[in-house]
Amino acid sequence: MFGSDVRVANAAISMSLATLGTVGNALSIGLICSGGLPRSAPTMALILGMCTANLVSTSLLLPVVGTSNLHGMWILGSGLCQAYGYIVYVTLTAESLQLLALTLAQYFTVVHRVTSYELRRHLPELVGVPWLAACLIYLVPLTGLYEKFGYDPRRGYCTLLSSSGVSGGDGGVYVMLLSVFFSAVMTLVNVYCYSAIMYVTHQSRRRTTTSVLEAAARFKGRVRDVQLLRMTTIIFVNFGVTYLPFLVMLAMDPCLERISPAWFTFILYVSWSHAVTNPVIYALMNTRINRLWTDFCRRGKTGRGANSKSAPDLTVPRCSEILAHVEPGQVSGEDIYRGKRNSVTCVMDTHQACTCTCLLPQDWGDIDQGSDDGPSLIVIVKAVMPVVTHPAVVPRKRSQCQAHTNLELEIRSHAPLSSQSQA
């Protein structure tokens, strides 16, 4: 089907995506594991499973597609051809089911208030069932009960063929039916779960706060819920947008007789591109993964910029700046200031004093992981200062945040207002 120019372009695109995706997914897996994130948050284990599926696609499956197209034939033998087709569909299906598991985990955490401990108890099922289900589903074509795996010269790789061994006709009907079924289920589940999550999050905003601690914990939970909601939504949309054109093409032209080789190549690699872009989504949308990537990039810098003293991790404005958007006894989004090692919540109380609360780093780190139960938030340091004389407290080191007293915290001094100004 492919001319020499198309085969070369096919191989070049395949190897480029494979290289970028392998580096991105491998680094994501390494950073997540080295940072101990799977142990601290169950949802991280699900993200790790999705990274693993993407790594299989980019490091194993894409290079084989490029090699086959470059040679214009399958050169690895019929046994490996069947194994390759099986792995392709198992990996794609397991990835979509793990995304569904991530959505359900978020739903039970937010709506039904399932704790991190309870979720962690069922983590093996959440991670393992998608892979097990995908492996069992594709035993049907692997054993030849309905369709089979084989090389399709029209596509340039091993895929599902009809029972007679010829692509087209009823070839690919099995995976098409599965794709329609899983797409419908995932769409319905996502719409229901996200609607319920948004409703609960909206209701929590309307509750009155009785203390700074409760308000900070509730706000932290809302930020965690919204962050996970955005990330899983973008991953789901990314998967659908990149893979849907390929499914539509196969449904409308299963024998690939009307579509040109160039367009087929373009649509094919658009469908594979989600495995390359997912690490970018994780890094941008997840606070803890973003922090790990930022630290990794900073360590990789050379020259003056890397050797110079880094800027403070946390910047907290003066309480007078906070008062513009904080009502007495409340905490709003602008009141949470987070850094790499610590975080501070500032709030004005009814006595016109600014209360700054230092939170444990691991509490803030779990903001997007579903491990926070709200009232269990731990306050280490609380400093109360008149608004007109002092700025907010800035804990400069982790040891200060954990153990030192109020007097040992550094205060960024500003000249106090004069008596006339205060009057």
C-alpha positions as CSV (number, residue, x, y, z in Angstrom):
1,M,0.0,0.0,0.0
2,F,2.7,2.5,0.9
3,G,5.2,4.0,-1.5
4,S,8.9,4.4,-0.5
5,D,8.4,8.1,0.5
6,V,5.4,7.3,2.7
7,R,7.3,4.4,4.3
8,V,10.3,6.6,5.2
9,A,8.0,9.3,6.6
10,N,6.1,6.6,8.5
11,A,9.2,5.3,10.1
12,A,10.5,8.8,10.9
13,I,7.3,9.8,12.6
14,S,7.1,6.5,14.5
15,M,10.7,6.8,15.8
16,S,10.2,10.4,16.8
17,L,7.1,9.8,18.8
18,A,8.7,6.6,20.3
19,T,11.7,8.6,21.4
20,L,9.8,11.5,22.9
21,G,7.2,9.3,24.6
22,T,9.7,6.8,26.0
23,V,11.8,9.6,27.6
24,G,8.7,11.4,29.0
25,N,7.0,8.3,30.4
26,A,10.2,6.8,31.7
27,L,11.1,10.0,33.5
28,S,7.6,10.3,34.9
29,I,7.7,6.8,36.2
30,G,11.1,7.3,37.7
31,L,10.2,10.6,39.4
32,I,6.9,9.3,40.7
33,C,8.6,6.2,42.2
34,S,11.6,8.0,43.6
35,G,9.4,10.6,45.2
36,G,7.4,7.9,47.0
37,L,4.1,9.2,45.6
38,P,2.5,5.7,45.1
39,R,2.9,5.0,48.8
40,S,1.5,8.3,49.9
41,A,-1.6,8.5,47.6
42,P,-3.6,5.8,46.0
43,T,-4.4,7.9,42.9
44,M,-0.7,8.1,42.2
45,A,-0.6,4.3,41.7
46,L,-3.3,4.6,39.1
47,I,-1.4,7.4,37.3
48,L,1.7,5.2,37.5
49,G,-0.2,2.4,35.8
50,M,-1.3,4.7,33.0
51,C,2.3,5.9,32.6
52,T,3.4,2.2,32.3
53,A,0.8,1.6,29.6
54,N,2.0,4.6,27.7
55,L,5.6,3.5,28.1
56,V,4.8,0.1,26.6
57,S,3.2,1.9,23.6
58,T,6.1,4.2,23.0
59,S,9.1,2.0,23.8
60,L,7.8,-1.3,22.3
61,L,4.8,-0.9,20.0
62,L,5.7,2.3,18.0
63,P,9.2,1.2,17.0
64,V,7.8,-2.0,15.6
65,V,5.3,-0.1,13.6
66,G,8.1,2.0,12.2
67,T,10.3,-0.9,11.4
68,S,7.5,-2.8,9.6
69,N,6.6,0.1,7.5
70,L,10.2,0.8,6.6
71,H,10.7,-2.7,5.3
72,G,7.2,-2.9,3.8
73,M,6.6,-6.2,5.5
74,W,6.5,-8.1,8.8
75,I,10.0,-9.5,9.5
76,L,9.6,-10.9,13.0
77,G,7.6,-14.1,12.4
78,S,4.0,-15.1,12.7
79,G,4.2,-15.9,16.4
80,L,5.5,-12.5,17.3
81,C,3.0,-10.9,15.0
82,Q,0.1,-12.4,17.0
83,A,1.8,-11.4,20.2
84,Y,2.3,-7.9,19.0
85,G,-1.4,-7.4,18.0
86,Y,-2.5,-8.8,21.3
87,I,-0.2,-6.5,23.3
88,V,-1.4,-3.5,21.2
89,Y,-5.1,-3.9,22.0
90,V,-4.5,-5.1,25.6
91,T,-2.4,-1.9,26.3
92,L,-4.9,0.5,24.8
93,T,-7.8,-1.2,26.6
94,A,-6.0,-1.3,29.9
95,E,-5.1,2.3,29.7
96,S,-8.7,3.4,29.1
97,L,-9.9,1.1,31.9
98,Q,-7.3,2.6,34.3
99,L,-8.6,6.1,33.4
100,L,-12.1,4.8,34.3
101,A,-10.7,3.5,37.6
102,L,-9.1,6.9,38.4
103,T,-12.5,8.6,37.8
104,L,-14.2,6.1,40.1
105,A,-11.6,6.5,42.8
106,Q,-12.0,10.3,42.7
107,Y,-15.8,9.9,42.8
108,F,-15.8,7.6,45.9
109,T,-13.3,9.9,47.6
110,V,-15.2,13.1,47.1
111,V,-18.8,12.0,47.0
112,H,-18.9,9.1,49.4
113,R,-15.9,10.3,51.5
114,V,-14.0,7.1,51.2
115,T,-10.7,7.6,53.1
116,S,-7.2,7.2,51.8
117,Y,-6.8,4.1,54.0
118,E,-9.9,2.4,52.6
119,L,-8.9,3.3,49.0
120,R,-5.4,1.9,49.5
121,R,-6.8,-1.4,50.7
122,H,-8.5,-1.9,47.3
123,L,-5.6,-0.5,45.3
124,P,-4.5,-3.9,43.9
125,E,-8.0,-4.3,42.4
126,L,-8.0,-0.8,41.0
127,V,-4.6,-1.3,39.3
128,G,-4.8,-5.0,38.4
129,V,-8.4,-5.4,37.3
130,P,-8.0,-3.2,34.2
131,W,-5.0,-5.2,33.0
132,L,-6.6,-8.5,33.8
133,A,-9.8,-7.6,32.1
134,A,-8.0,-6.4,28.9
135,C,-6.0,-9.6,28.8
136,L,-9.1,-11.8,29.1
137,I,-11.1,-9.8,26.5
138,Y,-8.5,-10.3,23.8
139,L,-8.1,-14.0,24.4
140,V,-11.0,-14.4,22.0
141,P,-9.1,-13.4,18.9
142,L,-5.8,-14.7,20.2
143,T,-7.3,-18.2,20.4
144,G,-9.0,-17.8,17.0
145,L,-12.6,-18.1,18.4
146,Y,-13.6,-14.9,16.6
147,E,-11.2,-13.1,14.3
148,K,-7.5,-13.4,14.8
149,F,-4.3,-11.4,14.9
150,G,-2.2,-11.2,11.8
151,Y,-0.2,-8.8,9.5
152,D,-2.2,-6.4,7.4
153,P,-0.2,-4.9,4.5
154,R,-2.7,-2.1,4.1
155,R,-2.0,-0.8,7.6
156,G,1.7,-1.9,7.8
157,Y,1.5,-3.7,11.2
158,C,-0.2,-6.7,12.9
159,T,-3.8,-6.2,13.9
160,L,-7.1,-7.9,14.0
161,L,-8.1,-9.8,10.8
162,S,-11.1,-11.7,9.8
163,S,-11.1,-15.5,10.4
164,S,-10.1,-16.1,6.8
165,G,-7.0,-14.1,7.4
166,V,-7.9,-11.2,5.2
167,S,-8.3,-7.7,6.5
168,G,-11.7,-6.0,5.8
169,G,-15.1,-7.6,5.8
170,D,-15.7,-8.7,9.3
171,G,-12.1,-8.0,10.3
172,G,-11.9,-5.5,13.1
173,V,-15.6,-5.8,14.0
174,Y,-14.7,-7.2,17.4
175,V,-12.5,-4.3,18.4
176,M,-15.0,-1.9,16.9
177,L,-17.8,-3.2,19.1
178,L,-15.6,-3.1,22.1
179,S,-14.6,0.5,21.3
180,V,-18.2,1.6,21.0
181,F,-19.1,-0.2,24.2
182,F,-16.2,1.2,26.3
183,S,-16.6,4.7,24.8
184,A,-20.3,4.8,25.8
185,V,-19.6,3.4,29.3
186,M,-16.7,5.8,29.9
187,T,-18.7,8.8,28.7
188,L,-21.7,8.0,30.9
189,V,-19.5,7.2,34.0
190,N,-17.5,10.4,33.5
191,V,-20.5,12.6,33.1
192,Y,-22.2,11.1,36.2
193,C,-19.1,11.1,38.4
194,Y,-18.0,14.6,37.5
195,S,-21.5,16.0,37.9
196,A,-21.7,14.5,41.4
197,I,-18.2,15.7,42.2
198,M,-18.9,19.3,41.0
199,Y,-22.2,19.3,43.0
200,V,-20.5,18.2,46.2
201,T,-17.7,20.7,45.7
202,H,-20.2,23.5,45.1
203,Q,-22.2,22.6,48.2
204,S,-19.0,22.6,50.3
205,R,-18.4,26.2,49.3
206,R,-21.8,27.3,50.7
207,R,-21.1,25.9,54.2
208,T,-20.2,28.3,56.9
209,T,-16.8,27.9,58.5
210,T,-16.4,27.8,62.3
211,S,-12.6,28.0,62.5
212,V,-9.5,28.8,60.4
213,L,-8.5,25.2,60.6
214,E,-11.8,23.9,59.3
215,A,-11.8,26.5,56.5
216,A,-8.3,25.8,55.4
217,A,-8.9,22.0,55.4
218,R,-12.2,22.5,53.4
219,F,-10.5,24.8,50.9
220,K,-7.6,22.4,50.5
221,G,-10.0,19.5,49.8
222,R,-11.8,21.7,47.1
223,V,-8.6,22.5,45.4
224,R,-7.6,18.8,45.4
225,D,-11.0,17.8,43.9
226,V,-10.9,20.5,41.2
227,Q,-7.3,19.7,40.3
228,L,-8.0,16.0,39.9
229,L,-11.2,16.7,38.0
230,R,-9.4,18.9,35.5
231,M,-6.5,16.5,35.0
232,T,-8.7,13.4,34.4
233,T,-11.0,15.4,32.2
234,I,-8.1,16.5,30.0
235,I,-6.7,13.0,29.8
236,F,-10.1,11.6,28.8
237,V,-10.6,14.3,26.2
238,N,-7.1,13.8,24.9
239,F,-7.6,10.1,24.5
240,G,-10.9,10.6,22.8
241,V,-9.8,13.3,20.4
242,T,-6.7,11.5,19.3
243,Y,-8.2,8.0,19.0
244,L,-11.7,8.8,17.7
245,P,-10.6,9.8,14.2
246,F,-8.9,6.4,13.8
247,L,-12.1,4.6,14.8
248,V,-14.2,6.7,12.5
249,M,-11.8,6.0,9.6
250,L,-11.9,2.2,10.2
251,A,-15.7,2.3,10.5
252,M,-16.2,4.2,7.3
253,D,-13.4,2.5,5.3
254,P,-12.5,-0.8,6.9
255,C,-10.6,-2.1,3.9
256,L,-8.7,1.3,3.5
257,E,-9.6,1.5,-0.1
258,R,-10.8,5.2,-0.3
259,I,-8.3,6.9,2.1
260,S,-4.9,7.8,0.8
261,P,-1.7,6.4,2.4
262,A,-0.6,9.8,3.5
263,W,-3.9,10.5,5.4
264,F,-3.9,7.0,6.9
265,T,-0.4,7.6,8.2
266,F,-1.4,11.0,9.7
267,I,-4.5,9.6,11.4
268,L,-2.6,6.6,12.7
269,Y,0.0,8.6,14.5
270,V,-2.5,11.1,15.8
271,S,-4.1,8.1,17.6
272,W,-0.7,7.2,19.0
273,S,0.2,10.7,20.1
274,H,-1.8,10.6,23.3
275,A,0.9,8.3,24.8
276,V,3.4,11.1,24.2
277,T,1.3,14.0,25.4
278,N,0.0,12.3,28.6
279,P,3.2,12.9,30.6
280,V,2.9,16.6,29.7
281,I,-0.6,16.6,31.1
282,Y,0.5,14.9,34.3
283,A,3.3,17.4,34.8
284,L,1.2,20.4,34.2
285,M,-2.0,19.4,36.0
286,N,-0.7,17.6,39.1
287,T,0.9,19.6,41.8
288,R,3.2,16.9,43.1
289,I,4.3,15.6,39.7
290,N,4.9,19.2,38.6
291,R,7.1,19.8,41.6
292,L,9.1,16.7,40.9
293,W,9.6,17.7,37.2
294,T,10.6,21.3,38.3
295,D,13.2,20.0,40.7
296,F,14.5,17.6,38.1
297,C,14.8,20.4,35.5
298,R,16.5,22.6,38.0
299,R,19.1,19.9,38.8
300,G,19.8,19.5,35.2
301,K,20.6,23.1,34.5
302,T,24.3,24.1,34.2
303,G,26.1,27.4,34.5
304,R,25.5,30.4,36.6
305,G,21.7,30.0,36.8
306,A,22.0,26.5,38.3
307,N,24.7,27.4,40.8
308,S,23.3,30.6,42.1
309,K,21.1,30.7,45.2
310,S,17.6,29.9,44.4
311,A,14.8,32.3,45.3
312,P,12.7,31.6,48.4
313,D,10.2,28.8,47.9
314,L,7.3,30.7,49.4
315,T,6.1,34.2,49.0
316,V,3.4,35.5,51.2
317,P,2.0,39.1,50.8
318,R,1.4,41.4,53.6
319,C,-1.8,40.9,55.6
320,S,-3.0,44.4,54.4
321,E,-2.9,43.0,50.9
322,I,-4.9,39.9,51.9
323,L,-7.7,42.0,53.5
324,A,-8.9,43.2,50.2
325,H,-10.4,39.8,49.5
326,V,-10.8,38.1,52.9
327,E,-13.9,38.5,55.0
328,P,-13.6,38.0,58.8
329,G,-13.4,34.4,59.8
330,Q,-13.2,33.1,56.2
331,V,-10.5,31.6,53.9
332,S,-10.7,32.1,50.2
333,G,-8.6,30.8,47.3
334,E,-6.2,33.8,47.4
335,D,-5.3,33.0,51.0
336,I,-3.5,29.7,50.3
337,Y,0.1,30.3,49.3
338,R,2.1,27.2,48.6
339,G,5.8,26.5,48.0
340,K,8.0,23.6,47.5
341,R,8.5,22.8,51.2
342,N,5.8,24.5,53.1
343,S,2.6,26.5,53.0
344,V,1.0,29.2,54.9
345,T,-2.7,30.1,55.4
346,C,-3.4,33.7,56.4
347,V,-6.8,34.9,57.5
348,M,-8.2,38.0,59.3
349,D,-10.2,37.2,62.4
350,T,-13.0,39.3,63.9
351,H,-10.4,41.2,66.0
352,Q,-8.8,42.6,62.9
353,A,-5.7,40.5,63.4
354,C,-4.0,38.4,60.8
355,T,-3.6,34.8,61.7
356,C,-1.0,32.8,59.7
357,T,-1.0,29.1,60.0
358,C,1.9,26.9,58.9
359,L,0.9,23.5,57.5
360,L,2.9,20.3,57.3
361,P,4.5,19.8,53.9
362,Q,3.0,16.4,53.4
363,D,-0.5,17.7,54.1
364,W,-0.2,20.2,51.3
365,G,1.5,17.6,49.1
366,D,-1.5,15.3,49.4
367,I,-3.8,18.1,48.2
368,D,-4.4,16.3,44.9
369,Q,-4.2,12.7,46.0
370,G,-7.4,12.0,47.9
371,S,-5.6,11.3,51.2
372,D,-6.9,14.3,53.1
373,D,-9.8,13.8,55.4
374,G,-10.4,17.5,56.1
375,P,-10.3,17.9,59.9
376,S,-7.1,15.8,60.2
377,L,-5.1,18.8,59.0
378,I,-2.3,19.5,61.4
379,V,-1.4,23.0,62.6
380,I,2.2,23.3,63.6
381,V,2.6,27.1,64.1
382,K,0.1,29.8,64.5
383,A,1.1,33.5,64.8
384,V,-1.4,36.3,65.4
385,M,-0.3,39.8,64.6
386,P,-2.0,43.2,64.3
387,V,-2.7,43.9,60.7
388,V,-1.3,47.5,60.8
389,T,2.1,46.6,62.2
390,H,3.4,43.3,60.7
391,P,3.3,41.4,57.5
392,A,2.6,37.7,57.3
393,V,4.9,35.2,58.8
394,V,7.2,33.4,56.4
395,P,8.7,30.1,57.6
396,R,12.0,29.8,55.8
397,K,12.9,26.2,56.5
398,R,11.1,22.9,57.1
399,S,12.6,22.6,60.6
400,Q,11.1,26.0,61.5
401,C,7.8,24.9,60.2
402,Q,7.8,21.7,62.2
403,A,9.5,22.4,65.5
404,H,10.4,26.0,66.2
405,T,8.3,28.5,68.2
406,N,6.7,31.6,66.9
407,L,9.6,33.7,68.0
408,E,12.0,31.7,65.8
409,L,10.1,32.3,62.7
410,E,11.5,34.9,60.4
411,I,9.3,38.0,59.8
412,R,9.8,40.1,56.8
413,S,9.8,43.5,58.5
414,H,8.1,46.5,57.2
415,A,8.1,49.9,59.0
416,P,5.0,50.0,61.2
417,L,2.5,52.6,60.5
418,S,2.7,55.8,62.6
419,S,0.3,56.5,65.4
420,Q,-1.4,59.1,63.2
421,S,-1.7,56.6,60.4
422,Q,-3.1,54.0,62.7
423,A,-5.6,56.5,64.1
